[in-house]
Amino acid sequence: ASAGIECISFEPNPNCHVYFNETAKLNGITMRMKQLGLGNEPGEVELWFPERDTWLGTINPDVADDLKKGFDLKKETVKITTLDLFVKETGKIPDLIKIDTEGFEVPILEGGKKTLTEHTPVVLFESNEAKQRVELAQIFRSYGYEIVALPILISQNMQVLDNDELKTYPRSNFGAVPKGFELN
């Protein structure tokens, strides 16, 4: 956004919107926010989040159960759509996608299969658990992607990660790039 590139953020939690808008304004950037989540089919789901840590929200019931161990959670019903449906309805084709959804990455990838396979945007994603990393890598590979370590730099070859490396990788953020991708 600071480079003048159109950015669209999907944030189903209305409690995050004021902070989002104030941060954009303070930084002199324009961003569009959709009060929607992404998933594998359109509809409504329950969003769970700690009242004081709204950024830690999830629509993954397993993650919500884990959060309940350390937080009192609020619950809101939110709307979700799919990436493929959003692209079809708006004609907006992404070059870059960032996914940080506290355990709901798989449904987002399932709902974005057409966009990912036809338009091949670069995807940045977070994954904290080794088992989930391998599952995400399998999905990405079935779509024609490789998982790479971050940062992706013009001056260096990308470090492609296999399943064993993914399981033990010390960081939690990764890139997914189409096979044969080169940064120009």
Residue, then its C-alpha position, 0 to 999 in steps of 0.5 A: a500500500s505504501a508503494g501505491i499498490e492496491c491492497i484489499s484486506f479481509e478482516p471478519n472481526p469488526n473489533c479490528h477495523v478501527y485499529f486497521n483504519e487508524t493505522a492506515k491513516l497515520n501511515g498515509i496509505t489507502m487500503r480497502m477492507k472487506q468485513l469478510g473472512l475467507g474459506n472453502e465455501p461462502g456462508e457464516v461461521e463463528l469467530w472466536f477471539p480474546e476481547r483484549d487481543t482481537w488480532l488473535g481471532t480464529i474460525n478454526p474450532d480446534v484453535a479456539d479450543d486451544l485459545k480457551k485454555g488461556f483466554d476468555l473468548k468472545k464469539e461473533t457470527v461472521k460472513i465468509t466467502t471464497l477467494d475464487l468467488f471474490v475474484k470472479e465477482t470483482g475481477k480483481i486478480p491478486d499478484l500476492i496473497k498473505i494468509d495469517t488466519e490462526g489455523f484456517e489456511v487449508p479452507i482458504l486454499e481450498g476456496g482459492k484453488k482456481t485463483l491459485t492454479e490459473h493466476t499463480p500469485v505468490v502466497l505468504f503464509e504463517s504456520n506454527e505447527a509441523k503437521q500443518r506445515v506439511e499439509l499446507a505444503q501438500i496442497f500448494r504442491s498439488y496446485g503447482y507451487e513450492i514452499v520457500a524460506l523467507p525472505i525472498l530476495i532478488s540477490q539470492n536463490m530461493q531456499v526451497l523447503d522439503n517436508d523434513e525441513l518444513k517440520t523443523y524450520p525455526r521460523s513460522n512464516f513461509g512463501a509459496v511460489p509457482k514452480g519455476f518462479e523467478l523474482n525479477 
